[in-house]
Amino acid sequence: MRPTALLLAGAALLPVSAAAQTTTAPPVAKQVFAPEDFAHFVPRTAYDMLVRVPGFTIRSADQERGLGQASENVLINGERIANKTGGAIAELQRIVAANVERIEIVDASTLGIAGLAGQVANIILKQARKAGGQFEWRPDFRAHYSRPNLFRGNLSYTGRARGIDYTLSLEDQTGRGGLGGPELFHAADGSLIERREEVYHSESDTLVAKLRLGFDGPGGAKGHLILNYSPYWGPVYDFERRYRADGNDGTRLRLNRLDGWMYDVNADYEFPLGPGRFKIIGLRHFDHEPLISTQVDSFASGAPDQGTRFGRNSYITETIARAEYGWKMGGSDWQVSLERAANGLDQRGSLAKLDPQGSFVPVPFPGGSGIVREVRHEGMVTFSRPLGAGISLQVAGGGEFSTLERVDGDLPARHFFRPKGSVTFGWRPDKQWDLSLKLRRRVGQISFYDFLAQPNLKSERQNAGNAELVPPQSWEAEMEVGRTLGDAGKTRLRAYYYAVEDIVDIVPIGADGEGVGNLPRATRFGMESTSTIQFAPLGLPGARLDATLGFEIARVRDPLTGEMRPISGTQDRWAELDFRHDLPNSDFAWGATAGLNHNTAYYYLTEVNRENEGPWFANVFVEHKDVFGLTVRAQVGNVLNGRHYYDRQVYAGRRNATPLVFRQHNDQLIGPIFTFTIRGSF
């Protein structure tokens, strides 16, 4: 689907109900949904209720620097959940539905919470909450290549003891991937030079054990403590049988081993102080991530095997201390926040080559080991005020000072000051329409791994480390407009434009190297339409369609050719359609989903490659909401036979000055995925 078509499809949804509304109602501050509004879905958790709010799009927290301002558009009892272990969305998946009082959809600019824009969901929990738990078991099986995924699921219990609210949870976040089929390599003249038959599968298992405590202190004080421990495993098996035009056939085997663990400690305490409330937040994250990747080529001719082994033993840390003070004055909300964040990466990298005797012998690996650290201080002041007649305003301003360095390198530490802030305007002229506009100056995030060398064995490409990398900065404008359709549903349209400085992309490093670095400027423009259509007015009660359509045009000047091109690896168009029909006077439901995700190419100095799957992935399901008190669901995924596509052009040297060597094209089978889900409460 072309971007123009997506734009027209999204924009067309807004005026659908223009004729359905001819009277003007007084402005309203919020929409309220009671538990009975979701009863026909038989929700098990608070999250099950939230995903069924018409026309509301859940946005997870951005991967911001530190904790920063709020970006997750979900609150619990009017409060932001400020942590990096899933935030409010993760908490809602552990709260039983019976403990939800109501869900409010409000405009962010009316809340006095710094950073939020557009619509926000505020889940209000009952004062007297019942102890109880919920569980889910969701195994899945693929018809081809992948191993069964037997243990995915979660178990949680929430209660109160001696004045302390607690939630214990255990979750297995497992995933399976698998594909197989031909990889075709053609010379520049179009002749076939090699064919490979690939079998690939990967397993990802993360076991998450979490304890969340909440308590009320004296004088209206309250606090929380979250402890999280997660061991994880991520093996990869990739086997290719190679058939070459020159007769030098063989095989290639690539194995990855990743066995690590992480923990998180997150605490906050809030209490009255003077005319307002003071809140302190502390966070500690630690991740031990050891990776070993081995690739061996064998030859039918009997020639000695060739191979490479890359090892990376990494320790990732983050420590944050944040203080917030908020108060009301003259009908306005004020907040002052200070934050200190220290991030670090300690990587010990190694590289070895296979000798003719079959042993891996270490070879020099400059830039593969090092310590990267950043210490950042941020200060912000936020002012929020209703302006009357359904209009509200929020203004935030401040900046950050940071020190970024390779601790073990010979370059001096770099110091930066970056202003940041936002202006958010909200308007609700009547109960059918709402609009928000946000202008923001933002500092983006970077990966410390890009400071150090990271080889790609499969592509036989070396990404050099870049000690000069800096976070991108951007001026951003976002507009969101919503329209209720009465009993027929709701629709929203979001548009944005970002002017980015120091955009992160692939850049030349040294005389002939390449890696992740900064390009001077880039732009990003996109639109997204989100709608909920209820079919009851059309004669099909219990049926609804949730539809999201979007596109983005992202442009940057290529460092080799000087021409404008897409930013490497960005999502340039997407769609998600979710149809569900809960049969009236029945415990049965059925439905289908379809999704499209399309990405731009990666522009390396010596090659250009693009990877996509699909183009559409579609699933169908049937569900029974009361099988001995359990919800049981069966689903068949990828019914449209979405496939894995990979296209690659490789040059003899830099692509602007040397000839093309070969083209690679993959069109590979993924196959159907069968999922069985059992959910219940206790």
C-alpha positions as CSV (number, residue, x, y, z in Angstrom):
1,M,0.0,0.0,0.0
2,R,1.5,3.4,-1.0
3,P,1.9,6.2,1.6
4,T,-0.6,8.4,-0.4
5,A,-3.2,5.6,-0.1
6,L,-2.6,5.2,3.6
7,L,-3.0,9.0,4.1
8,L,-6.3,9.0,2.2
9,A,-7.5,6.0,4.1
10,G,-6.7,7.6,7.4
11,A,-8.1,11.0,6.6
12,A,-11.3,9.5,5.2
13,L,-12.1,8.0,8.5
14,L,-12.4,11.4,10.2
15,P,-15.4,12.9,8.3
16,V,-17.4,9.7,8.3
17,S,-19.7,11.0,11.0
18,A,-20.0,14.6,9.9
19,A,-23.6,14.1,9.0
20,A,-24.3,12.1,12.1
21,Q,-23.8,15.1,14.4
22,T,-25.6,18.4,13.9
23,T,-26.0,19.7,17.4
24,T,-23.2,21.1,19.6
25,A,-22.9,19.7,23.1
26,P,-21.0,21.4,25.9
27,P,-17.3,20.3,26.3
28,V,-16.6,17.3,28.4
29,A,-13.3,16.7,30.2
30,K,-13.2,12.9,29.9
31,Q,-14.9,9.7,28.7
32,V,-15.6,7.1,31.4
33,F,-15.9,3.4,30.8
34,A,-17.4,1.2,33.5
35,P,-16.6,-2.6,34.0
36,E,-20.0,-3.5,32.5
37,D,-18.9,-1.9,29.2
38,F,-16.5,-4.8,28.8
39,A,-18.5,-7.6,30.4
40,H,-19.2,-9.3,27.1
41,F,-15.5,-9.8,26.5
42,V,-15.1,-11.5,29.9
43,P,-11.8,-9.8,30.7
44,R,-9.4,-11.4,33.1
45,T,-7.1,-8.5,33.7
46,A,-7.3,-4.7,33.7
47,Y,-5.2,-4.8,30.5
48,D,-7.9,-6.9,28.8
49,M,-10.3,-4.0,29.5
50,L,-8.0,-1.3,28.3
51,V,-7.3,-2.9,24.9
52,R,-11.1,-2.8,24.3
53,V,-11.5,0.9,24.8
54,P,-12.8,2.2,21.4
55,G,-10.4,4.2,19.4
56,F,-7.7,4.3,22.1
57,T,-4.1,3.4,21.0
58,I,-1.8,2.2,23.8
59,R,1.6,3.7,23.6
60,S,4.4,2.2,25.6
61,A,7.1,4.3,27.2
62,D,9.7,5.6,24.9
63,Q,13.3,4.4,25.4
64,E,14.2,7.8,26.8
65,R,17.5,8.8,28.5
66,G,16.9,8.0,32.1
67,L,13.4,8.2,33.4
68,G,12.7,11.7,32.0
69,Q,9.2,12.9,31.4
70,A,6.2,10.7,31.0
71,S,5.6,9.1,27.5
72,E,3.5,6.1,28.3
73,N,-0.1,7.2,27.8
74,V,-1.4,5.0,30.6
75,L,-1.8,5.9,34.3
76,I,-3.0,4.0,37.3
77,N,-5.0,6.0,39.9
78,G,-3.9,9.2,38.2
79,E,-0.2,8.3,38.7
80,R,2.6,7.7,36.2
81,I,4.4,4.4,36.8
82,A,8.0,5.5,36.4
83,N,10.2,2.4,35.9
84,K,11.9,0.6,33.1
85,T,10.4,-2.9,33.7
86,G,7.2,-2.4,31.7
87,G,5.6,0.6,33.4
88,A,1.8,0.8,33.8
89,I,1.1,-1.5,30.9
90,A,2.9,-4.4,32.6
91,E,1.2,-3.7,35.9
92,L,-2.3,-3.8,34.3
93,Q,-1.5,-7.3,33.0
94,R,-1.2,-8.4,36.7
95,I,-4.3,-6.7,38.0
96,V,-7.5,-8.8,38.0
97,A,-10.4,-7.2,36.2
98,A,-12.6,-7.3,39.3
99,N,-10.5,-4.7,41.0
100,V,-11.1,-2.0,38.3
101,E,-13.5,0.8,39.3
102,R,-13.5,2.5,35.9
103,I,-11.3,3.7,33.0
104,E,-11.1,7.4,32.1
105,I,-9.9,8.7,28.8
106,V,-8.7,12.3,29.3
107,D,-6.7,14.9,27.4
108,A,-3.1,14.8,28.6
109,S,-2.8,18.6,28.9
110,T,-5.4,18.6,31.7
111,L,-3.4,16.3,34.0
112,G,-0.4,18.4,35.0
113,I,1.9,15.4,34.2
114,A,5.0,16.5,32.3
115,G,5.6,15.0,28.9
116,L,2.2,13.6,28.0
117,A,0.2,14.6,24.9
118,G,-3.0,13.4,23.2
119,Q,-5.3,11.0,24.9
120,V,-4.4,9.3,28.1
121,A,-6.0,6.3,29.8
122,N,-6.4,6.6,33.6
123,I,-7.3,3.2,35.2
124,I,-9.0,3.8,38.6
125,L,-8.8,0.8,41.0
126,K,-11.3,0.1,43.7
127,Q,-10.4,1.2,47.2
128,A,-11.2,-2.2,48.7
129,R,-9.5,-4.6,46.4
130,K,-9.9,-8.4,46.6
131,A,-6.9,-10.7,46.8
132,G,-6.7,-12.9,43.8
133,G,-4.6,-14.2,41.0
134,Q,-4.6,-14.9,37.3
135,F,-2.7,-17.2,35.0
136,E,-2.2,-17.8,31.3
137,W,-0.6,-20.6,29.3
138,R,0.0,-19.9,25.7
139,P,2.1,-22.5,23.8
140,D,2.6,-22.3,20.1
141,F,3.8,-24.6,17.4
142,R,5.2,-23.9,13.9
143,A,4.7,-26.3,11.1
144,H,8.3,-25.8,9.8
145,Y,11.8,-25.4,11.1
146,S,11.1,-24.1,14.6
147,R,11.0,-26.0,17.9
148,P,7.8,-26.0,19.9
149,N,7.2,-23.2,22.3
150,L,5.7,-25.0,25.3
151,F,6.2,-22.8,28.3
152,R,5.1,-19.3,27.4
153,G,2.7,-17.9,30.0
154,N,2.5,-16.1,33.3
155,L,1.2,-16.4,36.8
156,S,0.5,-13.6,39.3
157,Y,-1.1,-13.1,42.6
158,T,-2.1,-9.7,44.2
159,G,-3.1,-9.2,47.8
160,R,-2.6,-7.1,50.9
161,A,-0.9,-8.0,54.2
162,R,-0.2,-5.8,57.2
163,G,-1.0,-2.6,55.3
164,I,1.2,-3.5,52.3
165,D,-0.2,-4.2,48.8
166,Y,1.8,-6.8,47.0
167,T,2.0,-8.5,43.7
168,L,4.0,-11.6,43.0
169,S,4.4,-12.7,39.4
170,L,6.3,-15.2,37.3
171,E,6.4,-14.9,33.5
172,D,8.1,-16.9,30.8
173,Q,8.6,-14.5,27.9
174,T,9.5,-17.1,25.3
175,G,9.7,-16.7,21.5
176,R,10.5,-18.9,18.6
177,G,11.6,-18.0,15.1
178,G,12.1,-20.2,12.1
179,L,12.4,-20.0,8.3
180,G,13.9,-21.9,5.4
181,G,14.4,-21.9,1.7
182,P,16.5,-20.6,-1.1
183,E,19.1,-17.8,-1.1
184,L,20.0,-16.8,-4.7
185,F,23.2,-15.0,-5.5
186,H,23.6,-13.4,-9.0
187,A,26.6,-11.7,-10.5
188,A,26.3,-8.1,-11.9
189,D,25.5,-9.5,-15.3
190,G,22.5,-11.5,-13.9
191,S,24.1,-15.0,-14.0
192,L,23.5,-17.3,-11.1
193,I,26.7,-17.8,-9.2
194,E,25.5,-19.5,-6.0
195,R,22.4,-21.1,-4.5
196,R,22.0,-21.8,-0.8
197,E,19.3,-23.8,1.0
198,E,18.9,-22.4,4.5
199,V,17.4,-23.7,7.7
200,Y,17.2,-21.2,10.4
201,H,15.6,-21.3,13.9
202,S,16.1,-19.3,17.1
203,E,14.8,-19.7,20.6
204,S,14.4,-16.9,23.1
205,D,13.5,-17.6,26.7
206,T,13.4,-14.9,29.4
207,L,12.1,-15.9,32.8
208,V,10.9,-12.8,34.7
209,A,10.3,-13.0,38.5
210,K,8.9,-9.8,40.0
211,L,7.8,-8.6,43.4
212,R,5.9,-5.3,43.6
213,L,5.1,-3.7,47.0
214,G,3.0,-0.6,47.7
215,F,2.3,1.0,51.1
216,D,0.7,4.1,52.6
217,G,2.8,6.2,55.0
218,P,1.9,8.8,57.6
219,G,0.2,12.0,56.5
220,G,-0.8,10.9,53.0
221,A,2.7,9.5,52.1
222,K,3.0,6.5,49.9
223,G,5.7,4.4,48.3
224,H,6.5,1.5,46.1
225,L,9.3,-1.0,45.7
226,I,9.7,-3.3,42.6
227,L,12.3,-6.1,42.5
228,N,12.9,-7.9,39.2
229,Y,15.2,-10.8,38.3
230,S,15.4,-12.3,34.8
231,P,17.7,-15.0,33.5
232,Y,17.5,-15.4,29.7
233,W,18.7,-17.7,27.0
234,G,18.9,-17.1,23.2
235,P,20.4,-19.8,21.1
236,V,20.5,-19.5,17.3
237,Y,20.9,-22.3,14.7
238,D,21.6,-21.3,11.0
239,F,22.6,-23.9,8.5
240,E,23.1,-23.3,4.8
241,R,23.9,-25.9,2.1
242,R,25.8,-24.1,-0.7
243,Y,25.7,-24.9,-4.4
244,R,28.2,-22.8,-6.5
245,A,28.5,-22.4,-10.2
246,D,32.3,-23.0,-10.0
247,G,31.7,-26.4,-8.3
248,N,33.1,-25.4,-4.9
249,D,30.0,-26.6,-3.0
250,G,29.9,-26.8,0.7
251,T,28.0,-25.9,3.9
252,R,27.9,-23.1,6.4
253,L,26.9,-23.5,10.0
254,R,26.4,-20.5,12.3
255,L,25.6,-21.0,16.0
256,N,24.9,-18.3,18.6
257,R,24.9,-18.8,22.4
258,L,23.5,-16.2,24.7
259,D,23.0,-17.1,28.4
260,G,22.7,-14.1,30.6
261,W,20.8,-12.5,33.4
262,M,19.6,-9.1,34.6
263,Y,18.0,-7.5,37.7
264,D,16.2,-4.3,38.3
265,V,15.5,-2.5,41.6
266,N,13.0,0.4,41.4
267,A,11.7,2.4,44.4
268,D,9.7,5.6,44.9
269,Y,8.4,7.5,47.9
270,E,6.0,10.5,47.8
271,F,4.8,12.7,50.7
272,P,3.2,16.1,51.3
273,L,5.7,19.0,51.7
274,G,4.5,22.6,52.0
275,P,1.9,23.5,49.4
276,G,2.6,20.4,47.3
277,R,4.0,16.9,47.2
278,F,7.6,15.7,46.9
279,K,8.6,12.4,45.2
280,I,11.9,10.7,45.0
281,I,12.6,7.8,42.6
282,G,15.6,5.5,42.5
283,L,16.4,2.8,39.9
284,R,19.2,0.3,39.4
285,H,19.6,-1.9,36.4
286,F,22.3,-4.5,35.8
287,D,22.6,-6.9,32.9
288,H,25.3,-9.5,32.2
289,E,25.1,-10.4,28.5
290,P,27.7,-13.0,27.4
291,L,27.4,-13.8,23.6
292,I,29.4,-16.4,21.6
293,S,28.8,-16.5,17.8
294,T,30.6,-19.2,15.7
295,Q,30.5,-19.7,12.0
296,V,32.2,-22.5,10.1
297,D,32.4,-23.1,6.3
298,S,33.0,-26.7,5.1
299,F,33.8,-27.7,1.5
300,A,32.8,-30.7,-0.5
301,S,36.3,-30.7,-2.1
302,G,37.9,-31.7,1.2
303,A,39.7,-28.4,1.6
304,P,40.2,-27.4,5.3
305,D,37.3,-25.8,7.1
306,Q,37.2,-22.0,7.5
307,G,35.6,-20.3,10.5
308,T,35.3,-17.3,12.7
309,R,34.3,-17.0,16.4
310,F,33.2,-13.8,18.0
311,G,32.9,-13.5,21.7
312,R,31.4,-10.6,23.7
313,N,31.2,-10.6,27.5
314,S,29.2,-7.5,28.4
315,Y,28.1,-5.8,31.6
316,I,25.4,-3.1,31.2
317,T,24.5,-0.8,34.1
318,E,22.1,2.1,34.7
319,T,21.6,4.0,38.0
320,I,19.1,6.8,38.2
321,A,18.1,9.2,41.0
322,R,15.2,11.5,40.4
323,A,13.3,14.1,42.5
324,E,10.0,15.7,41.6
325,Y,8.1,18.5,43.5
326,G,4.6,19.4,42.3
327,W,2.1,22.0,43.6
328,K,-1.0,23.9,42.6
329,M,-1.0,27.7,42.5
330,G,-3.7,30.0,41.1
331,G,-5.5,27.3,39.2
332,S,-2.2,26.0,37.6
333,D,-0.2,22.9,38.2
334,W,3.6,23.3,38.6
335,Q,6.3,20.7,38.8
336,V,10.1,20.9,39.2
337,S,12.2,17.8,38.5
338,L,15.9,17.0,38.9
339,E,17.5,13.8,37.7
340,R,20.9,12.2,37.7
341,A,21.6,9.1,35.5
342,A,24.8,7.1,35.1
343,N,25.0,4.5,32.3
344,G,27.8,2.2,31.5
345,L,28.9,-0.6,29.2
346,D,31.9,-2.8,29.9
347,Q,32.6,-5.1,26.9
348,R,35.3,-7.7,26.6
349,G,35.4,-8.7,23.0
350,S,37.4,-11.4,21.3
351,L,37.9,-12.7,17.7
352,A,39.3,-16.0,16.6
353,K,40.0,-17.8,13.3
354,L,39.8,-21.5,12.6
355,D,43.2,-23.0,11.8
356,P,43.7,-26.1,9.5
357,Q,44.0,-28.3,12.5
358,G,40.5,-27.4,13.6
359,S,41.3,-25.1,16.5
360,F,40.2,-21.5,17.0
361,V,43.2,-19.2,17.3
362,P,42.8,-15.7,18.7
363,V,43.5,-12.8,16.3
364,P,43.9,-9.1,17.0
365,F,40.5,-7.4,17.5
366,P,41.2,-3.7,18.0
367,G,38.2,-1.7,19.2
368,G,36.4,-4.9,20.4
369,S,36.9,-4.2,24.1
370,G,36.3,-1.1,26.2
371,I,34.3,0.7,28.8
372,V,31.8,3.4,27.8
373,R,30.2,5.7,30.4
374,E,27.8,8.6,30.5
375,V,26.8,10.7,33.5
376,R,23.8,13.0,32.9
377,H,22.1,15.7,34.9
378,E,18.7,17.1,33.9
379,G,16.5,19.8,35.3
380,M,13.0,20.6,34.1
381,V,10.1,23.0,35.1
382,T,6.6,22.2,33.9
383,F,3.5,24.5,34.0
384,S,0.0,23.3,33.2
385,R,-3.2,25.3,33.2
386,P,-6.7,25.1,31.8
387,L,-7.6,28.1,29.7
388,G,-11.4,27.6,29.7
389,A,-13.8,26.5,27.0
390,G,-12.3,23.1,26.8
391,I,-8.8,24.5,26.2
392,S,-5.7,23.5,28.2
393,L,-2.0,24.3,28.0
394,Q,1.2,22.7,29.3
395,V,4.7,24.2,29.0
396,A,7.9,22.5,30.0
397,G,11.5,23.8,29.8
398,G,14.9,22.9,31.0
399,G,18.0,21.1,29.8
400,E,20.6,18.4,30.5
401,F,24.3,18.4,31.0
402,S,26.2,15.2,30.2
403,T,29.7,13.8,30.2
404,L,30.3,11.0,27.7
405,E,33.6,9.1,27.5
406,R,35.5,5.9,26.6
407,V,37.0,5.3,30.0
408,D,39.8,3.1,28.7
409,G,40.5,5.1,25.5
410,D,42.9,7.9,24.8
411,L,40.3,10.5,23.9
412,P,39.3,13.1,26.5
413,A,35.8,13.0,28.0
414,R,33.2,15.1,26.0
415,H,30.8,17.5,27.8
416,F,27.5,18.6,26.4
417,F,24.7,20.9,27.3
418,R,21.4,20.4,25.5
419,P,18.2,22.4,26.0
420,K,14.9,20.5,26.0
421,G,11.3,21.1,26.6
422,S,7.8,21.1,25.1
423,V,4.6,23.1,24.6
424,T,1.3,21.1,24.6
425,F,-2.0,22.6,23.6
426,G,-5.3,20.7,24.1
427,W,-8.8,21.6,22.8
428,R,-12.1,19.9,23.2
429,P,-14.8,22.0,21.5
430,D,-17.6,19.5,22.2
431,K,-18.0,15.8,23.2
432,Q,-17.5,14.6,19.6
433,W,-14.2,16.3,18.8
434,D,-10.8,16.7,20.6
435,L,-7.5,18.0,19.3
436,S,-4.0,18.2,20.7
437,L,-0.8,19.9,19.4
438,K,2.7,19.4,20.8
439,L,5.9,21.1,20.0
440,R,9.0,19.5,21.6
441,R,12.8,19.7,21.7
442,R,14.0,16.2,22.5
443,V,17.3,14.4,23.0
444,G,17.3,10.9,21.7
445,Q,19.0,7.7,22.8
446,I,22.1,5.8,21.6
447,S,23.5,2.3,22.1
448,F,26.8,2.1,23.8
449,Y,27.5,-1.1,21.7
450,D,28.1,1.2,18.7
451,F,31.1,2.7,20.4
452,L,32.9,-0.6,20.1
453,A,33.6,-3.0,17.1
454,Q,30.8,-5.5,16.4
455,P,31.3,-7.9,13.5
456,N,28.5,-9.4,11.5
457,L,29.6,-13.0,10.7
458,K,26.7,-13.9,8.5
459,S,27.2,-10.9,6.2
460,E,31.0,-11.0,6.6
461,R,30.9,-7.3,7.5
462,Q,32.8,-5.5,10.2
463,N,31.2,-2.5,12.0
464,A,33.9,-0.4,13.5
465,G,33.5,1.2,16.8
466,N,32.8,5.0,16.9
467,A,34.0,6.9,19.9
468,E,32.6,10.1,18.5
469,L,29.0,9.0,18.6
470,V,26.5,11.5,20.2
471,P,22.8,11.3,20.9
472,P,20.5,12.8,18.2
473,Q,18.5,15.9,18.9
474,S,15.2,16.9,17.3
475,W,12.6,19.6,17.0
476,E,9.3,17.8,16.9
477,A,5.7,18.8,16.1
478,E,2.8,16.4,16.6
479,M,-0.9,16.9,16.1
480,E,-3.7,14.5,17.0
481,V,-7.4,15.0,16.3
482,G,-10.2,12.6,17.4
483,R,-13.8,12.2,16.4
484,T,-16.4,10.0,18.2
485,L,-18.9,8.2,16.0
486,G,-21.5,7.7,18.6
487,D,-22.6,4.1,18.8
488,A,-20.6,3.4,15.6
489,G,-17.2,3.9,17.4
490,K,-14.4,6.4,17.3
491,T,-11.6,7.5,15.0
492,R,-8.3,9.4,15.5
493,L,-5.7,10.9,13.1
494,R,-2.1,11.7,14.2
495,A,0.4,13.6,12.2
496,Y,4.0,14.5,13.0
497,Y,7.1,16.2,11.7
498,Y,10.6,15.9,13.2
499,A,13.7,17.9,12.2
500,V,16.6,15.8,13.5
501,E,20.2,16.8,14.2
502,D,23.0,14.3,14.5
503,I,20.7,11.5,13.2
504,V,22.1,8.0,13.9
505,D,22.9,6.1,10.7
506,I,25.8,4.2,8.9
507,V,28.8,6.5,8.3
508,P,32.4,6.2,7.1
509,I,34.9,5.6,9.8
510,G,38.6,6.0,9.1
511,A,40.2,5.5,5.7
512,D,38.0,2.5,4.6
513,G,35.9,1.5,7.7
514,E,32.2,2.0,8.5
515,G,30.0,1.9,11.5
516,V,27.1,3.6,13.4
517,G,27.6,7.3,13.6
518,N,25.9,10.7,13.2
519,L,24.8,12.5,10.0
520,P,24.2,16.2,10.3
521,R,20.4,16.5,9.5
522,A,17.4,14.4,8.7
523,T,13.6,14.8,8.6
524,R,10.8,12.5,9.5
525,F,7.1,13.1,8.5
526,G,4.3,10.6,9.2
527,M,0.6,10.1,9.7
528,E,-1.3,7.4,11.6
529,S,-5.0,6.7,11.7
530,T,-6.6,4.7,14.5
531,S,-10.3,3.7,14.4
532,T,-12.8,1.5,16.2
533,I,-15.9,0.6,14.2
534,Q,-18.8,-1.0,16.0
535,F,-21.0,-3.1,13.8
536,A,-24.1,-3.2,16.0
537,P,-25.7,-0.1,14.2
538,L,-25.1,-2.1,11.0
539,G,-27.1,-5.1,12.2
540,L,-24.2,-7.2,13.5
541,P,-24.2,-6.8,17.3
542,G,-21.0,-7.9,19.2
543,A,-18.7,-7.2,16.3
544,R,-16.0,-4.6,16.1
545,L,-13.0,-3.7,14.0
546,D,-9.9,-1.9,15.3
547,A,-7.9,-0.5,12.5
548,T,-4.5,1.3,12.5
549,L,-2.9,2.6,9.2
550,G,0.2,4.6,9.0
551,F,3.2,5.7,7.0
552,E,6.4,7.7,7.5
553,I,8.7,9.5,5.0
554,A,12.2,9.8,6.6
555,R,15.0,11.5,4.6
556,V,18.7,12.0,5.1
557,R,21.6,13.0,2.9
558,D,23.8,10.0,2.0
559,P,27.4,10.5,3.2
560,L,28.8,8.9,0.0
561,T,26.6,10.1,-2.8
562,G,25.4,13.4,-1.3
563,E,21.8,12.5,-2.5
564,M,18.7,12.3,-0.3
565,R,17.6,8.8,0.7
566,P,15.6,7.1,3.5
567,I,17.1,6.8,7.0
568,S,18.4,3.3,7.3
569,G,16.1,0.7,8.7
570,T,13.1,2.8,9.5
571,Q,9.5,1.6,9.4
572,D,7.9,3.4,6.4
573,R,4.4,1.9,6.4
574,W,2.3,-0.2,8.7
575,A,-1.2,-1.4,9.2
576,E,-3.0,-3.5,11.8
577,L,-6.6,-4.7,11.4
578,D,-8.3,-6.6,14.3
579,F,-11.8,-7.9,13.8
580,R,-13.6,-9.6,16.7
581,H,-17.2,-10.9,17.0
582,D,-18.6,-11.8,20.4
583,L,-21.7,-13.8,19.5
584,P,-24.7,-12.4,21.4
585,N,-26.2,-14.7,24.1
586,S,-23.2,-17.0,23.7
587,D,-19.8,-17.6,25.3
588,F,-18.2,-17.9,21.8
589,A,-16.2,-15.4,20.0
590,W,-14.3,-15.5,16.7
591,G,-12.2,-13.1,14.7
592,A,-9.2,-12.4,12.6
593,T,-6.2,-10.0,12.6
594,A,-4.0,-8.8,9.8
595,G,-0.8,-6.8,10.0
596,L,1.6,-5.1,7.7
597,N,5.1,-3.9,8.6
598,H,7.5,-2.6,5.9
599,N,11.0,-1.2,6.5
600,T,13.4,0.8,4.5
601,A,16.8,-0.5,3.4
602,Y,20.1,-0.3,5.4
603,Y,22.6,1.8,3.5
604,Y,26.1,0.5,4.4
605,L,29.2,1.9,2.6
606,T,29.8,-1.4,0.7
607,E,26.3,-2.7,0.4
608,V,22.6,-2.0,0.6
609,N,20.2,-4.5,2.1
610,R,16.5,-4.7,2.9
611,E,14.7,-7.3,5.1
612,N,10.9,-7.6,5.4
613,E,8.4,-10.3,6.2
614,G,4.9,-10.8,5.0
615,P,4.0,-8.6,3.3
616,W,0.8,-9.4,5.4
617,F,0.5,-11.6,8.4
618,A,-3.0,-12.8,9.2
619,N,-4.4,-14.9,12.0
620,V,-7.8,-16.4,12.7
621,F,-9.1,-17.5,16.0
622,V,-12.0,-19.0,17.9
623,E,-12.6,-18.5,21.6
624,H,-14.8,-19.9,24.4
625,K,-15.0,-17.7,27.5
626,D,-16.3,-20.2,29.9
627,V,-14.8,-23.7,29.8
628,F,-15.1,-24.8,33.4
629,G,-14.5,-21.1,34.3
630,L,-11.5,-20.7,31.9
631,T,-11.1,-18.8,28.7
632,V,-9.8,-21.1,25.9
633,R,-8.7,-19.9,22.6
634,A,-7.3,-21.6,19.5
635,Q,-5.5,-19.6,16.8
636,V,-3.9,-20.3,13.4
637,G,-1.3,-17.8,12.4
638,N,0.1,-16.7,9.1
639,V,-2.8,-18.1,7.1
640,L,-1.9,-15.9,4.1
641,N,1.5,-17.6,4.0
642,G,3.6,-14.5,4.7
643,R,7.3,-15.1,3.8
644,H,10.7,-13.8,4.7
645,Y,12.3,-11.5,2.0
646,Y,15.9,-10.3,2.0
647,D,17.5,-8.3,-0.8
648,R,21.1,-7.3,-0.8
649,Q,23.5,-5.6,-3.3
650,V,27.2,-5.9,-2.5
651,Y,29.9,-3.8,-4.1
652,A,33.7,-4.3,-4.5
653,G,34.4,-1.3,-2.3
654,R,32.4,1.8,-1.5
655,R,29.2,1.7,-3.4
656,N,29.6,5.2,-5.0
657,A,33.0,4.4,-6.6
658,T,33.2,0.6,-7.2
659,P,31.2,-1.9,-9.3
660,L,28.5,-4.2,-8.1
661,V,29.9,-7.7,-7.2
662,F,26.6,-9.6,-6.6
663,R,23.0,-9.4,-5.7
664,Q,21.3,-11.6,-3.1
665,H,17.6,-12.4,-3.0
666,N,15.8,-14.6,-0.4
667,D,12.2,-15.7,-0.7
668,Q,11.8,-18.1,2.2
669,L,9.1,-20.1,3.9
670,I,7.9,-19.3,7.4
671,G,4.7,-21.3,7.4
672,P,1.6,-21.5,9.7
673,I,1.8,-21.0,13.5
674,F,-0.6,-22.7,15.8
675,T,-1.3,-21.1,19.2
676,F,-3.4,-22.5,22.1
677,T,-4.3,-20.2,25.0
678,I,-5.8,-21.0,28.4
679,R,-6.5,-18.2,30.8
680,G,-8.1,-18.2,34.2
681,S,-8.4,-16.4,37.6
682,F,-8.3,-17.7,41.1
